[in-house]
Amino acid sequence: MLNSAKMILLVCILMIFVCGSVYSGTFFDDFENPNDFWVVGMGEWAIEGGVYHQTDTTSNGARGLFSYLEGSENWGDNFTIEVMVNIITSGVESQLEAGIMYKWQDKDNQYHVVLDNNDSIVRINNCFNGNWQANQNMPFAFGLDEWHSIKVVVENNEHEIYIDDDLIKEYARDVDDKVGFIGLKTLGCEASFDDFRVTGPGVPDSGVNSPVEYAGKLASTWSSIKIY
């Protein structure tokens, strides 16, 4: 009788745990094959050589050249974005940036985390109603034609920024954040992106389901693998 009671209690605990757990879906794209997940906003974007390549070296002002995931505006405001980024060549303008954009509604309302080769920083900015606000950009020196990982963890208005798996910045915005598109952007450079991943409770399992595991890889190792 005692063993049966223990078993029933154990089953109840497991049921509570399972029901209380929040399922997280994953979108993944390794860019090995052309697909229709991405919508080009501005720029010359193409999936080729196993990467997502943007070749237009203009910047379109602070807007940048961007491509976003169709339907990602419906994924909520709790998610993690990860991507490999390689700034290849610079353009004629002073900006030299590439990275992630998220909660993008239009040119006047968006977040972005980009590597800035010109100023040797990670640029962490957001824009509300046309007013750009810097969130203490972090120093990060790197060269052209190097692969680096960017990871952004968002929980409502709290943000964590990782570069090459190192946490470099945590901050919170005391604003009424709205949901928006998730995507990639460049400013004034040619750049490539690889192994783009979004996970979160509102993210559907979709994309390409054959990820290249890059955890623990050094940028120099990644450079020897990729074409761009």
Secondary structure, DSSP 4 states (H G I P E B T S, - for coil): -HHHHHHHHHHHHHHHHHHHPPP-EEEEE--SS--SSEEESSS-EEEETTEEEE-----TTTT-EEEEETTGGGS-SEEEEEEEEEEEEE-SSS--EEEEEEEEEETTEEEEEEEETTTTEEEEEEEETTEEEE---EE----TT-EEEEEEEEETTEEEEEETTEEEEEEE--S-----EEEEEEESEEEEEEEEEEEETT--SEE-S-----TT--HHHHHHH---
